[in-house]
Amino acid sequence: MIYLLYAVNFSLMIAMPLVLARFIVQKRQISWGLFGIGAVTFVLSQVGHIPFNLAVLRWQKWIPTDNLIAWAIFAGLSAGVFEEGARYVTYRFWAKDARSWSQGLMMGAGHGGIEAILVGILGAVNVAALAMMGNGRLLNLVPAEQLPLLQEQITAVFSAPWYQILLGALERLFAITLHLALSLLVMQQFVRGQRRWVWLAILWHTLVDATAVYAIATWGAYITEAIIGVMALISLGAIFWLKMPEPVESELEPLPEVGPVQPSAIALTADSLEKSRFEYKE
């Protein structure tokens, strides 16, 4: 039963963004290409984000990691700057025509969706590896001094209650909602011509991530997800607040109907025929 629950959890992580994107495609006739652009945007943002955070961890004098509030703010701000900065660059130089509400949603579905898919795949691989080690396989890959710690981890993973296992999929649902809102916020820079929307996206991303980092270390997973759930509802409200009519392509006006052209009556005489013959030669 426990394996089935984990399978459902990780399957939901992978399937949710794809189902959402398909819904947008069917309802709004949006190209799947924008989903791919959003996904690439997230991956490229992590090319800078992850090494930057690792560098800060290496040089702890920059950010005191033993100060939870300072570290939470730093973690949230770095995520906000790198991801929303990448979103801005994408809208500016790549997805130059993505300026409608539906297109912004599709970009956000790709950005948050690929994150959910990657987390789901990596989580499934990790749980599968722990299951194999719990059955006595692959233990030769683990140093002997780490075996007790590994056993504790295996016990914790496979004795978790069902609602804790499915918490991962719920958290991804909240995160995807956040990314939909953030995608629309950044897009307003190009729709309304005001850069403050990008800063608002960075601020909101920072607040959500910093809250998650602080709450998980202070109050545990359940209270953290409850708080992030409230923030996801606020993000959902922002999504519909930013909704705008889809651009309508102007149709060419039909040409006015023209009746059959009546040939002009020309009196054919010997003199007129003779005259036209000389004009043609000239």
Phi, psi and omega in degrees: 000320182296324179292324178295319179297317178294323178297318178296316181301309183287328176295321177297319178302318182283322188279326186305309181294328179290320177295317178300313181297319179296322178298316179296319179299315183289320184278329188241000179054049179260145181288143173295342181301326179293328175298316179296321179297317177298321179295315179296323179300316179296314182299315180293327178296327181283341177298326176265325186294311184294311177300325179297314179296322178295322178296319179294320177297325180291322179253078188293349178291341178290309179232118179291104184292345177277352175263104188298319182295315180297317180292322179296317179296317179298313181298318179293319182292319180296320177295317181296315183293312184291315185285317179286330173296318177295322178297318179299313181299321179297312178297325185284319189243342186246293181273065186290338182262358181277092184227004179259164181300315181295320179294321175297320177297318181295321176297317178294324178297322178290319182295305179285334182291316181293328176296315179297318181296315180295318178298319179296317180293313181296321178296318179296318179297318182295314180294322178297319179295318179295323178296319179293320178292325177295336177265012175089009180257153178066008182292339179292347179274352184253129176302145185301324182290344180262358181298318178299319178295321178297319180296322176297320180294317179299316179297317181295319183293317187264009173241009181289144177291160186299323182289332176287324179296316182282356178297331180297316179294322178296319179297322178293325177298316178296319182294319179297319177300317177301315183292327175299314180294317181296322178298318179290323179297312180296324180298333181298335175305322185266337178278318185256349179070031181232119185289344181300337179293325177294317179295325177295320177296316179298317181297315181293319177298316179299314182297315181295311182292319179297319177299318180296316181297315181291316186292320183295327180277342186256315188242353178093179190290320187290314178294323178300312181293329176295317179294314180294329176297319176297318179295327177293323176295321176297318177298320178297319176299320178296325180301313182282334175295324181273001181296136180221157181300143177289141178297137180256125179290129181289135180268144178292134178290137180293144178292144179297142180290134180244129181287172180298137181283125179271125179296136180291142181284122180241127180280114180270118178232168178296321180293319181292322177296319180295320180293317181294330179296318180288324178296323180295320181293324180292000000 
